[in-house]
Amino acid sequence: VFTCRGCTLNCHSCGGSHYAFKRMCHRDNLAYRSPALLADDIHSIQRYLRGPVFIIGDIRQAGNGYDDELLQAMSRRGVNGPVVLELFSPAGDEFFKKVSRVIPHYNIQISTETHDEEVRRAFGKGWRNVDIEETIRSAITNNCRRFDLFYMIGLPKQDRSSVLGTVDYMAGLLKEYGKGNIVHPHISPLAPFIDPGS
């Protein structure tokens, strides 16, 4: 289910970025779906399918309590998972505690792109590894069932040694957080194209 049309971020290869929506769709602002309607959609899907429902877009992106409204609406509708949540930035205990109370079976996905913070900034994201690691710890502590991290090959300022450094970093994540088969890092090429408008 899609939380909105548009995005607040400008990740360089994304055709759904703020820049791309403005350039290709002439959309200056994001349009968010009603939390109540999203909860209805999730509930309806889960009546017919056993697999996880993927909520596209970080539910914190809208601000102004949108995530709280959505979680409350999901609670009222009896949504209990499995649900996959996407993060566009690191999160902490307060967020994961709220999620865990409403969705007992939730998974997290975050596209961290690289371990190399300079390359990550060149791509359009400014997070620090320490914040990502704290996010992983916090999610696991608050009953996350699966945590997927996505890394890419072919980013601005990235070279062979940076890619191999990312592989080593992923091995370190598995060593530190791999117990329980919760953390799943993935790496693949930015291939074979980039999105129109990116």
Secondary structure, DSSP 8 states (H G I E B T S, - for coil): -B-EES-S---TT-TTSHHHHHHHH---S-EE--HHHHHHHHHHHHHH--S-EEEBS-TTTT-TTHHHHHHHHHHHHT----EEEEESS---HHHHHHHHHH-SSEEEEEEEE-S-HHHHHHHT----HHHHHHHHHHHHHTT-SEEEEEEEES-TT--HHHHHHHHHHHHHHHHHH-TTS-EEEEEEE--S---TT-
